[in-house]
Amino acid sequence: MSHDFEVVGSELLLDAPIIAVRRDEVVMPGGTTAFREVVEHFGAVAIVAIDDAERIAMVHQYRRSVDRRLWELPAGLLDIKGEDELTGARRELQEEAGLAAQDWSVLADIITSPGFCEEAVRVFLARDLSEAPRLAAEGDEEADMGFAWVALDDAVDQVISGEIANSIACTGILAAYAVLRGGRTPRSVDEPFELRPKSMAGRRLGPDLKKL
């Protein structure tokens, strides 16, 4: 019989606009308790937008945590109360890539750093693309964001070589390759995103979940 890791206490250590940190006291096997710090998160969506020439829309964005620009998929937080994942993905694709898509499916649901963070990301495959008016960028980093079309085969090579290192992009690119070249079937967008975090979003009251 597997152990039930019951939480017997919890303390909020930090409550910031896009993350929070709490300390949980958890019952371990044998009856002792241990403290575990957890980074709370809204969850996010990312999009592998691929055109008829099998090129992927990618963005080049500065990330302060690693002090470098990374090649990434168009992506964003689920930070609007009540917004479903597909609506969020459509918004982010238009905002970051100036694109709309008619054909949507789910490539993967991933937990990015389960050792300390509850962030989960739904990665979509978007096809049958068209240009759309680019929405205004929300942050300074996004205003400096680059954009490029990358051939699917080249993107896979860049994952293997380490040139593409963002974990969400790596997952999305390899999953898209499995679908487009390996005959795998993506999932329906109607499938529930069971991994979507709820703790921080549940505490925020307004429509913009980033506002404290």
Backbone as a ProteinNet text record, in pm:
[ID]
protein_1_A
[PRIMARY]
MSHDFEVVGSELLLDAPIIAVRRDEVVMPGGTTAFREVVEHFGAVAIVAIDDAERIAMVHQYRRSVDRRLWELPAGLLDIKGEDELTGARRELQEEAGLAAQDWSVLADIITSPGFCEEAVRVFLARDLSEAPRLAAEGDEEADMGFAWVALDDAVDQVISGEIANSIACTGILAAYAVLRGGRTPRSVDEPFELRPKSMAGRRLGPDLKKL
[TERTIARY]
84.5	0	88	61.7	143.8	111.2	210.4	195.9	116.5	32	-43.3	32.6	90.2	170.8	78.3	21	-75.5	-6	-68.5	-18.8	-87	-7.2	-63.4	-45.6	25.7	42.4	94.5	60.5	105	117.3	224.8	249.7	287.7	223	256.1	375.9	485.8	608.6	621.8	570.6	583.4	462.4	405.8	292.9	325.4	373.7	414.9	319.1	326.9	228.1	217.2	329.6	317.1	362.5	414.4	442.9	410.8	401.7	396.4	480.5	522.8	600.3	535.1	508.9	453.6	541.6	531.7	603.1	499.7	500.5	409.5	480.6	408.7	457.9	387.5	466.6	413.1	451.6	355.4	381	456.1	573.9	658.8	632.1	674.5	665.6	739.5	676.8	734.5	676.9	598.6	528.1	592.4	716.9	778.8	722.7	748.2	706.7	829.9	813.8	922	861.8	943.1	897.9	942.8	852.7	882.2	834.5	924.9	887.3	836.2	724.5	660.1	639.7	684.5	657.1	521.9	428.6	296.2	298.3	207.8	210.3	69.2	40.2	-92	-108	3.1	-0.9	11.9	38.3	64.2	26	28.2	7	123.3	153.2	253.3	201.1	251.9	195.8	305.6	297	376.3	290.1	314.7	240.7	322.5	268.8	346.1	272.9	345.7	282.2	285	238.1	227.7	364.2	468.4	603.7	673.9	599.2	651.8	759.9	730.2	814.5	741.2	816.8	761.1	786.5	683.3	698.1	765.8	882.1	956.1	992.5	1004.8	1041.1	1173.8	1246.5	1377.3	1363.3	1366.8	1328.5	1432.7	1460.7	1553.1	1487.2	1561.5	1514.5	1613.5	1568.1	1655.7	1712.3	1634.4	1678.3	1806.5	1827.3	1948.7	2037.2	1994.3	2069.4	2110.1	2013.4	2039.8	1908.7	1919	1802.3	1786.1	1663.8	1633.9	1537.2	1556.1	1455.8	1343.2	1221.4	1105.8	986.8	883.9	755.6	675.8	586.2	490.5	418.8	413.4	360.6	319.6	241.8	203.5	128.2	114.8	48.5	-102.7	-162.2	-308.3	-347.9	-335.6	-348.6	-475.1	-572.7	-702.7	-806.8	-874.8	-969.1	-1076.7	-1097.1	-1201.8	-1165.5	-1046.4	-1008.9	-966.4	-1021	-981.4	-848.6	-787.4	-653.4	-648.9	-747.1	-745.4	-758.5	-845.6	-859.4	-727.9	-663.3	-533.2	-429	-431	-334.5	-358.2	-483.7	-514.6	-463.6	-485.5	-441.6	-289.4	-219.2	-73.1	-14.9	-74.5	-23.9	-37.6	-148.9	-168.2	-75.5	-59.4	22.3	169.6	222	366.1	409.4	318.6	358	275.6	167.9	82.8	14.7	-27.3	-85.7	-217.6	-302.6	-423.5	-419.4	-493.1	-494.8	-636.7	-668.3	-799.6	-800.9	-686	-677.6	-594.1	-658.7	-592	-602.4	-495	-496.1	-393.4	-392.5	-302.3	-187.4	-65.1	53.9	98.6	96.9	151.6	105.7	95.6	80.4	204.5	275.4	401.1	406.9	477	511.3	658.5	689.2	822.6	930.3	900.3	1001.1	935.6	895.5	814.9	887.1	1020	1091.6	1059.2	1012.9	984.8	872.3	821.8	726.5	606.9	487.8	366.2	332.3	420.1	390.9	361.8	250	214.6	179.2	213.9	195.5	124.9	22.2	-41.8	18.7	74	138.1	44.4	7.1	-85.3	-10.3	-71.5	-30.8	-132.1	-83.6	-171.5	-134.2	-234.8	-212	-317.4	-303	-389.8	-381.3	-261.9	-229.4	-265.4	-290.2	-308.5	-254.3	-222.8	-174	-288.5	-255	-353.2	-285.5	-361.7	-300.6	-229.2	-103	-25.6	-74.4	-103	-148.5	-30.4	-57.6	48.9	117	250	326.5	302.4	299.2	270.8	395.7	511.1	629.6	745.2	848.6	965.5	1038.2	1047.9	1114.9	1042.8	908.9	833	849.1	867.4	888.7	1019.5	1114.2	1245.3	1250.6	1138.7	1134.9	1160.8	1245	1266.7	1173.8	1166.7	1076.7	1144.5	1121.5	1175.6	1092	1089	1033	1147.9	1132.4	1237.6	1181.5	1249.8	1205.7	1201.1	1101.9	1083.6	1210.3	1272.1	1393.7	1506	1518.1	1621.5	1593.4	1466.9	1431.5	1467	1439.2	1476.2	1627.6	1702.7	1848.9	1896.5	1831.2	1872	1837.4	1733.1	1705.4	1817.8	1854.8	1958.2	2093.5	2122.3	2252.2	2259.8	2144.2	2141.5	2118.5	2107.1	2081.7	1943.9	1846.3	1715.1	1715.2	1707.5	1721.1	1598	1504.3	1381.4	1305.3	1271.3	1213	1077.7	999.3	867.7	884.2	978.6	1005	1056.6	1148	1200.3	1087.9	1000.9	888.8	797.4	760.5	667.7	723	848.9	910.4	917.9	964.7	977.3	840.7	742.5	607.1	547.5	570.9	521.5	586.4	713.8	782.8	721.4	688	626.1	490.5	417.6	286.5	301.8	385.8	393.6	476.8	575.7	661.7	645.2	597.9	588.9	449.4	351.6	216.1	141.2	193.5	121.5	-0.3	-99.7	-223.4	-229.4	-240.1	-253.6	-391	-404.1	-530.1	-623.7	-749.2	-850	-829.4	-860.8	-853.8	-962	-1058.6	-1165	-1123.1	-1007.8	-962.6	-924.3	-977.2	-949.2	-799.9	-755.5	-617.2	-610.2	-603	-611.7	-494.5	-381.9	-262.9	-261.5	-357.6	-356.5	-357.2	-259.1	-252.1	-371.5	-409.4	-527.9	-501.3	-387.4	-370	-368.2	-280.6	-266.4	-386.4	-433.5	-549.9	-672.2	-682.6	-796.9	-798.4	-681.1	-673	-696.5	-677.4	-689.4	-834.3	-883.6	-1026.2	-1062.5	-975.1	-1009.5	-990.3	-1031.3	-1016	-870.6	-784.6	-641.6	-575.2	-538.6	-487.9	-351.5	-283	-152.6	-165.1	-282.5	-300.1	-322.5	-242.9	-251.5	-367
-119.7	0	124.7	217.8	337.8	435	513.8	609.1	731.1	782	904.7	1021.4	1106.2	1218	1332.1	1317.7	1415.2	1546.2	1657.3	1789.7	1829.9	1851.6	1884.2	2031.5	2105	2247.9	2315.2	2443.3	2515.8	2664	2726.4	2867.9	2937.5	3050.2	3127.7	3217.1	3198	3272.8	3396	3387.9	3496.6	3494.7	3612.3	3624	3736.7	3701.5	3797.8	3789.2	3883.3	3884	3754.4	3691.8	3573.4	3443.5	3449.7	3327.9	3352.6	3243.5	3250	3133.8	3144	3036	3000.4	2872.8	2827.8	2715.4	2695.6	2586.2	2489.9	2367.5	2263.6	2171.7	2130.8	2026.9	1897.5	1797	1676	1553.9	1463.5	1339	1242.7	1199	1108	962.8	867.3	727.1	706.7	637.8	619.1	713.2	813.7	898.8	1032.5	1053.5	1184.1	1285.3	1412.9	1516.1	1588.2	1644.8	1721.2	1843.9	1946.9	2070.1	2071.6	2113.3	2123.5	2259.6	2334.2	2461.7	2436.9	2500.6	2481.8	2618	2630.6	2750.7	2732.8	2821.1	2816.7	2891.8	2852.9	2905.1	2899.8	2983.9	2981.4	2867.5	2813.6	2726.5	2809.8	2743.4	2816.6	2732.6	2798.5	2730.8	2766.1	2676.2	2701	2643.7	2696.7	2659.9	2625.2	2504.1	2469.7	2506.8	2625.4	2673	2638.1	2551.4	2499.7	2527.2	2581.5	2620.8	2507.1	2534.6	2430.6	2380.6	2458.9	2417	2346.6	2312.5	2247.5	2333.1	2462.4	2553	2589.5	2596.3	2628.1	2775.3	2843.9	2982.4	2982.4	3048.4	3051.9	3195.2	3219.2	3351.3	3343.5	3456.2	3465.2	3568.2	3521.5	3607.2	3602.9	3721.2	3729.2	3674.2	3590.1	3533.8	3570.4	3650.9	3700.3	3585.9	3480.5	3372.1	3305.7	3300.6	3239	3341.7	3468.8	3579.8	3551.6	3509.6	3489.1	3486.4	3503.9	3490.3	3344.1	3296.6	3157.3	3151	3049.7	3019.6	2941.6	2992.3	2934.5	2928.4	2857.6	2860.5	2981	3036	3132.7	3070.2	3142.7	3084.7	3196	3159.5	3258.6	3197.9	3277.9	3234.7	3224	3136.5	3129.5	3221.5	3352	3450.2	3534.6	3488.7	3555.2	3461.6	3507.2	3420.9	3368.8	3238	3174.7	3145.9	3187.8	3165.1	3020.1	2955.8	2817.8	2816.6	2699.3	2688	2724.3	2680.1	2708.7	2858.4	2925.7	3070.5	3140.3	3096.1	3152.9	3129.3	3010.1	2978.3	3063.8	3082.9	3169.1	3311.6	3360.9	3496.7	3508.3	3412.2	3418.8	3405.8	3321.9	3306.2	3436.6	3504.9	3632.7	3739.4	3740.5	3843.1	3829.8	3707.3	3689	3661.4	3607.2	3570.1	3638	3706.9	3768.5	3666.1	3554.7	3444.5	3399.7	3343.6	3273.1	3135	3039.8	2903.1	2849.2	2767.6	2704.7	2564	2497.2	2356.2	2347.2	2306.4	2299.1	2158.2	2113.2	1986.5	1995.8	1895.7	1895	1798.7	1850.2	1766.7	1703.9	1781.5	1731.9	1819.1	1757.8	1829.1	1796.9	1898.9	1873.8	1949.9	1891.2	1958.4	1995.1	2123.5	2167	2139.9	2157.9	2140.9	2082	1954.1	1897.8	1887	1903.2	1895.8	2010.3	2123.4	2237.6	2327.8	2305.7	2399.5	2325.4	2384.5	2320.9	2363.4	2439.8	2485	2367.4	2375.7	2278.3	2354.6	2296.7	2364.2	2270.9	2321.8	2248.6	2299.8	2207.4	2241.3	2202.6	2301.9	2281.9	2271	2200.3	2202.4	2287.1	2389.4	2479.9	2473.5	2444.1	2434.7	2515.8	2520.6	2602.9	2748	2804.5	2935.3	3049.5	3163.9	3287.8	3402.2	3513.3	3629.6	3695.3	3752.3	3823.1	3946.4	4051.8	4171.9	4137	4172	4140.5	4226.2	4162.9	4235.3	4301.9	4405.1	4479.1	4391	4398.4	4322.3	4377.3	4286	4327.5	4369.7	4310	4336.5	4388.2	4440.3	4492.7	4383.8	4262.6	4153.6	4119.3	4119.1	4085.7	4192.5	4318.3	4424.6	4404.5	4333.8	4307.3	4169.4	4101.2	3963.1	3953.1	3856.1	3826.2	3715.9	3698.7	3598.4	3534.4	3404.3	3335.9	3212.8	3178.5	3050.8	2950.6	2836	2734.5	2604.4	2547.5	2420.8	2312.7	2225.8	2122.3	2039.9	1993.7	1912.8	1991.6	2119.4	2202.5	2222.1	2238.8	2255.9	2131.3	2013.6	1888.9	1882.5	1915.7	1915.6	2011.8	2127.1	2226.7	2183	2103	2043.5	1947.1	1859.9	1760	1826	1934.5	2001.4	2088.8	2120.9	2207.4	2353.2	2387.3	2527	2571.6	2482.9	2506	2432.5	2507.9	2448.7	2466.6	2550.9	2568.6	2436.3	2388.5	2254.2	2242.3	2350	2347	2338.5	2415.7	2410.4	2273.1	2216.4	2083.1	1980.7	1983	1888.9	1909	2033.6	2061.2	2023.2	2055.3	2024.6	1874.2	1800.2	1655.5	1587.7	1639.6	1584	1612.5	1732.8	1765.9	1676.4	1649.7	1560	1420.2	1373.7	1241.5	1236	1346.6	1351.8	1362	1454.7	1484.6	1383.7	1324	1229.5	1086	1071.8	938	879.6	955.1	901.4	897.8	964.3	968.5	1060.2	1036.7	1115	1211.7	1342	1436.6	1424.9	1482	1472.8	1588.5	1570.3	1673.7	1788.9	1909.4	2025.8	2020.4	1932.1	1919.1	1834.4	1769.9	1688.6	1779.6	1754.5	1843	1850.5	1968.7	1990.9	1967.6	1841.1	1804.3	1857.7	1882.4	1926.8	2076.9	2150.5	2296.7	2334.4	2413.3	2449.3	2534.7	2519.3	2590.2	2675.1	2649.7	2714.5	2865.9	2922.5	3068.1	3134	3075.2	3132	3133.3	3033.7	3026.9	3136.4	3194.5	3301.8	3439.6	3454.6	3585.3	3609.8	3730.6	3758.2	3826.6	3911	3988.5	3911	3969.2	3902.2	3886.4	3984.1	3973.6	3908.3	3780.9	3705.4	3754.1	3835.2	3886.6	3996.9	4056.1	4166	4111.4	4161.4	4113.6	4180.8
0	0	0	-89.1	-99	14.2	50.9	160.5	115.2	202.4	177.2	240.2	157.8	207.3	250.4	369.3	420.4	456.9	420.1	458.2	588.3	694.1	825.2	860.4	778.1	801.7	676.4	660.1	541.7	575.6	527.9	555.3	425	396.6	277.2	308.3	236.6	261.7	172.8	51.2	-45.6	-136.5	-161.4	-254.1	-351.4	-468.4	-570.2	-688.7	-783	-891.5	-970.4	-1008.2	-1094.5	-1029.5	-908.2	-832.4	-685.9	-611.2	-465.3	-413.9	-288.5	-227.1	-94.8	-74.8	52.3	107.6	239.2	305.5	362.1	313.2	360.9	459.1	564.2	654.6	616	577.3	515.1	597.3	617.2	689.6	597.7	643.1	567.4	607.6	526.8	568.4	701	794	926.2	1029.5	985.3	1079.4	1108.8	1067.7	1089.9	989.8	1017.6	922.2	868.8	750.8	688.6	621.8	608.7	544.5	398.7	313	169.9	118.5	56.7	-3.7	-146	-178.3	-308.5	-374.3	-498.4	-577.2	-645.6	-611.4	-674.3	-806.6	-895.2	-1032.5	-1088.9	-1187.4	-1250.8	-1351.1	-1399.5	-1515.8	-1641.9	-1753	-1876.7	-1997.5	-2112	-2240.1	-2332.3	-2425.3	-2528.4	-2659.1	-2768.8	-2898.8	-2997.8	-3055.2	-3172.8	-3293	-3348.4	-3465.5	-3588.8	-3673	-3785.6	-3916.1	-4012.6	-4138.3	-4240.5	-4362	-4464.3	-4511	-4487.2	-4523	-4407.1	-4302.9	-4182.2	-4115.5	-4104.4	-4026.8	-3898.1	-3789.9	-3658.6	-3626.8	-3578.2	-3533	-3396.1	-3386.4	-3261.1	-3224.6	-3095	-3045	-2970.7	-2970.1	-2905.1	-2794.7	-2668.7	-2556.8	-2445.8	-2387.8	-2274.8	-2149	-2076.6	-1949.5	-1840	-1744.8	-1639.1	-1555.6	-1531.7	-1442.8	-1491.5	-1623	-1677.8	-1749.1	-1747.9	-1806.3	-1951	-2029.9	-2172	-2248.9	-2379.3	-2465.7	-2505.4	-2502.3	-2535.8	-2653	-2738.2	-2839.7	-2774.6	-2791.2	-2723.3	-2818.6	-2775.5	-2844.1	-2795.4	-2876.4	-2822.2	-2702.1	-2592.5	-2468.6	-2374.1	-2271.9	-2173.2	-2057.1	-1952.9	-1830.5	-1848.2	-1770.1	-1757.9	-1642.3	-1667.3	-1559.4	-1569.7	-1647.1	-1654.3	-1594.2	-1490.8	-1418.9	-1513.8	-1509.7	-1588.2	-1732.6	-1776.6	-1916.5	-1936.6	-2040.4	-2068.5	-2144	-2150.5	-2206.2	-2355	-2432.2	-2575.4	-2602.4	-2528	-2544.1	-2511	-2404.4	-2368.9	-2476.7	-2536.1	-2641.3	-2765.5	-2802.2	-2917.4	-2893	-2771.6	-2737.5	-2744.8	-2688	-2686.8	-2827.2	-2911.1	-3047.3	-3125.4	-3105.7	-3174.3	-3117	-2985.1	-2920	-2955.4	-2952.9	-2967.5	-3111.2	-3193.4	-3329.4	-3437.9	-3401.1	-3501.6	-3589.8	-3529.1	-3604.9	-3543.8	-3628.6	-3586.4	-3650.4	-3592.2	-3644.6	-3642.4	-3741.6	-3749.2	-3690.7	-3691.7	-3650.9	-3523.5	-3414.2	-3283.9	-3226.2	-3162.6	-3089.6	-2976.8	-2889.7	-2773.9	-2799.9	-2786.3	-2801.5	-2670.8	-2562.1	-2435.3	-2320.1	-2203	-2076.1	-1994.4	-1947.9	-1878.4	-1746.2	-1650.2	-1524.9	-1536.8	-1534.5	-1573.9	-1468.7	-1340.9	-1234.7	-1110.5	-1114.9	-1005.9	-872.5	-871.4	-744.7	-650.3	-704.6	-616.7	-666.3	-787.2	-845.2	-903.4	-888.1	-938.6	-1081.6	-1147.5	-1283.6	-1376	-1446.5	-1549.1	-1675.4	-1789.7	-1917.9	-2015	-2079.6	-2189.8	-2320.4	-2398.7	-2525.7	-2639.8	-2718.9	-2830.4	-2963.1	-3056.7	-3196.6	-3272.3	-3342.6	-3417.7	-3565.7	-3649.2	-3794.2	-3868.3	-4000.7	-4085.8	-4038.1	-4052.5	-3995.4	-4089.7	-4030.5	-4105.7	-4021.4	-4087.2	-4013.8	-3938.2	-3822.2	-3739.6	-3682	-3652.2	-3594.1	-3463.6	-3455.3	-3335.2	-3219	-3106.2	-2988.4	-2919.8	-2843.4	-2775.2	-2671.8	-2666	-2567.5	-2428.2	-2328.8	-2191.1	-2115.5	-2145.6	-2065.5	-2148.9	-2080.2	-2149.7	-2227	-2168	-2237.6	-2367.2	-2363.8	-2483.6	-2591.3	-2550.8	-2648.9	-2724.4	-2664.5	-2724.4	-2791	-2799.7	-2845.5	-2996	-3034.6	-3175.4	-3221.9	-3352.7	-3411.3	-3531.8	-3550.8	-3668.6	-3700	-3827	-3870.7	-3878.7	-3812.9	-3808.1	-3864.3	-3963.1	-4020.8	-3912.9	-3919.6	-3817.9	-3798.6	-3907.8	-3895.2	-3828.7	-3863.3	-3800.7	-3652.1	-3617	-3475.6	-3395.2	-3450.6	-3382	-3364.7	-3469.8	-3459.7	-3351.5	-3339.4	-3240.1	-3098	-3082.5	-2951.3	-2914.2	-3008.5	-2980.9	-2955.4	-3027.4	-3012.1	-2887.8	-2828.5	-2711	-2742.8	-2870.7	-2906.5	-2858.7	-2866.9	-2805.7	-2672.9	-2562.1	-2428.8	-2342	-2383.2	-2306	-2303.3	-2184.7	-2172.1	-2240.7	-2238.2	-2302.2	-2453.5	-2507.6	-2651.2	-2692.5	-2613.5	-2645.6	-2651.6	-2551.8	-2549.2	-2669.1	-2695.6	-2804.7	-2940.3	-2964.9	-3094.1	-3116.3	-3015.9	-3032.6	-3042.3	-2968.6	-2978.9	-3116.5	-3168.8	-3302.8	-3407.7	-3392	-3485.1	-3480.1	-3359.6	-3345.5	-3414.9	-3411.4	-3477.4	-3628.9	-3674	-3817	-3894.9	-3829.6	-3900.3	-3850.7	-3727.5	-3669.3	-3665.4	-3714.5	-3721.3	-3589.7	-3485.6	-3358.5	-3371.6	-3286.1	-3292	-3174.6	-3199.9	-3088.7	-3024.3	-2905.1	-2830.6	-2864.2	-2827.6	-2848.8	-2750.7	-2796.8	-2708.4	-2601.1	-2616	-2516.3	-2396.9	-2405	-2292.4	-2175.8	-2055.6	-1941.6	-1910.4	-1870.8	-1829.3	-1678.7	-1640.9	-1499.3	-1417	-1479.3	-1406.7	-1378.1	-1431	-1414.8	-1266.5	-1221.2	-1079.2	-1036.6	-909.3	-860.5	-736.6	-666.8	-536.6	-542.3	-624.9	-627.4	-694.5	-805.1	-874	-783.2	-694.4	-604.6	-500.3	-469.3	-369.5	-429.5	-558.4	-622.8	-663.9	-640.5	-656.2	-787.5	-841.4	-960.5	-1089.4	-1202.7	-1332.3	-1374.4	-1337.1	-1365.3	-1244.8	-1259.2	-1144.9	-1097.6	-1176.8	-1134.6	-1030.3	-1019	-923.9	-783.4	-688	-549.6	-476.5
[MASK]
++++++++++++++++++++++++++++++++++++++++++++++++++++++++++++++++++++++++++++++++++++++++++++++++++++++++++++++++++++++++++++++++++++++++++++++++++++++++++++++++++++++++++++++++++++++++++++++++++++++++++++++++++++

